[in-house]
Every structure is written in structure tokens, then in C-alpha cells.
Amino acid sequence: MLSVLRLGHRVRRDKRITTHCALTSRAFGVDEMVFTGDKDESIIKSVRDVVKRWGGNFRISYSKKWKDVLFSKRNQDYKIVHLTMYGVQLLDVIPKIRKEKNLLVVVGGEKVPPEIFKEADYNVSVGLQPHSEVAALAVFFHEYFKGKELTRDFNNKKFEKGIKILPQEKGKKVIKNSF
């Protein structure tokens, strides 16, 4: 089971970035994302609409307290992976992380509380420069899945309709109601 915890969503500032964290997580094979900070039903609605139209089993939810999410996952034998530019370099630690059964991957929004660094089983650097949480998630899961997430099939029989893109050299080919 793969989960993402997005810390510190701010309604006025982070609507797009939090949505993109969720969409990237979904597209790269994550099972769920929980965000904390300001509650924002529009993000939940938007992401659930994407899942409904495009398929998959991705779930998104909100929690008022990040500690509740982190310690709940810890009690379910999840390993905590904190994506930060201050950690061990990704390529040095990803083989070990791949062996873990359940992961909670934490990405910051506002300033990350020092307790996250202490509680994480892995503080992982996706590059040693500042960049976005979306980029960190994409690179991390690309390495985690060894690139296999790029051809993932989202066919989900519980949905009566959906959208699927057929790759081609030029133009756009989209199949609707393909599930």
C-alpha cells in the first residue's frame, strides 16, 4: 500500500500544487493521498472526478492533524519516507525502500515540522536543490517503480465509463467509455 501525506495545504496559495500532488500520485501508482492544513473540499471533488472519469482506485482525503495520519500509518506497519532536499540521496536508498511493503511518503507545503525529520524512517533527497513537491513525487515514484508506472493500466470495471488515451506519433486519440 502506497500513501502520500501532503503537509500544510493553504487554500489561497496551494490549490493547484496540492491538486497536482494528488494527480501525480494517482498517475504514478499510489493508492491514496491525505492532505493537511486548510480543508478544501474543491480539491477532493476535483480529484475524485478525475478518478471517476479516468479510472483507478485512488483515494483522497483530508485530515486536520498530520500527526494523526503519520502515527496511524506507523501503527499499521508503514515505513515513513520524507522527501526533502536534506536527506540521503534517492539513488543511494531506493533499493532498500523498494523492499518495504507499506509506505507513507511525506511531502511538505509550508515549513516542515522538525518532528517529521525525526519520525521518518527515510529522509530522502530528490536532488540537492529546492524544487516542487510534484517533481519530488514524480521522480521518487518513477525510481520506485523502475519506470513501469509509465505504462500502468487504469482499467477499472467498477466504473461504467472512462477515458483512455491511445499513444500515437501525431494527433490525439482518446477512447471514451472504455472501461
N, C-alpha and C positions, 0 to 999 in steps of 0.2 A: 504494500500500500504506500503510495506516494502522496504526501500532503505538502502544501505550501502555506506558510504563515506570513502574511503581508502586514508589517507593523506600521501603525500610525497614519492611517489614511486621513487626509484633511479634505473636506468636501470642496472648499473653494479652490484648492490648489492641485489635488491629486486625482480627480475623477478619471482622466484619460490614462494616467500611468497605472492606477490600480486596476482599471479595466484591462489594460494591456498585459499586466502581470497575470491576470486570470486567463485571458485568451491564449497567451504564450504557454502557460502551464497546461491548459487543456490540449492545445495543439501538439505539445511535446510529450504527452502521455501521462500527465499527473492525474490523480483521482479526484482531488479536491483542493480548494483554496479557502482559507479563512482569513478575513481581514479585520484589523482592529483600528481603533481611533474613532473617528466620527462615523456614525451609522449612516449608510447611504443606500437606500432601497433601489435607487435607479441603477446602480452597478449590478446588484443581484438580479434585477429584472432583465437587464441588457444581456448579461452572461447566460442566464437561463434560456433566453430567447435564442441565442446562438446555438446552444446545446440542442434545443428543440429542433431548430432548422437544419443544423449541420450534423447532428448525431453525436453519439458518445454517451458516456455515463458521468461526465464531470459534474461535480457539485461545488457550489459556492455558498458561503455563509459568513455571518458577522458574529464577532464576539467582543463584548465590551472590554475584556481584560485578556491581554496576551498571555499572562501567567496561567490563566485557566486552560488555555489551549495547549501551551507548552507542557505543563505538568500532567495534563490528561493524556497527552500522547506519550510522554515519558512513562507513565504508569501502564500504558499499553505496549511497552517494549519497543517504542520507536527510538531511533537514533536521531539526534538533533544536529542538523547541518546548517551552519550560519554562513551565508555568503557575504563576504566582506573583502575589502582590498588589503586588510591587515593580517589575513590568515596564512595558512600553509598553501602553497601553490596547488591549484587544481590538478594539474597533471601528475604531481607527486603523490596525491592522496586518493584520486578517483578509483584506482583498482581496489583499494580497501573498502571504500564506500559502496561500490557495486556489490559487495558480498553481504551487505546489510539487508535485512528483509523489509523493514518498515522505516521510512524516512520522513521526518518533518524538516522541510527546507525553509529557513527563515530569511526573509529579505526586509531591509529597513525602508522606512519612508522618512520620517523625521529622525532626529538623533537616536541611535540605537542605545538602549539602556545597557550599562556595563554588565548587568546580570546575564544578558544574552550570551556575551563572550564567555562567561564563567560556566553557564549551563550547557553550552554547546559541546557535543562530543567531537565535532569537527568545525573549526573556524577556517573556512576555505576562501582563498583569494582567487577570484576570476579576473586575473590581471592585477597589476600593482598601481593602477591609476583610477581616479574617480570615473564612474560611468553609471548607467541606469540599472535599476533593478530588473528591468525587462531583459536587457542584454545579459546580465548575470544569470538569470534563469535560463535563457535560451542556450547560452554556452555550457552551463552546468549540465542541463539535461541532454544536450547533444553529446557531450562526452560520456555521460552516464549510460546512455543507450547505444553508444558507439555509432551514431548516425542512423540507426534503424527506425527512429521516430519519424524520419522524413517520409517514409512510405507507409505509415500507420493507416489502417482502415478503420473508419469510424462508423461502419455499418452497424446499426442498432435496430433490431427487429421490434423493439417496443414502440418505436416511432413509426407512424404510418407514412410520413413524408419526410423528405430531407433533401439536401443539396450535396452534390458531389462534383468535383472538378476532374475532367479528363485532361491530363497533361498533353500538350502539343507544342510544336515549334513556334507556330504563329496563331494569333487569334485566341478566342476564348471558347471553350466547350464546357458547358455546365449541364448536368443532368439533374432535373428536379424530381421529387417524389421517387427517389432511387432506393429507398430502404424497404 
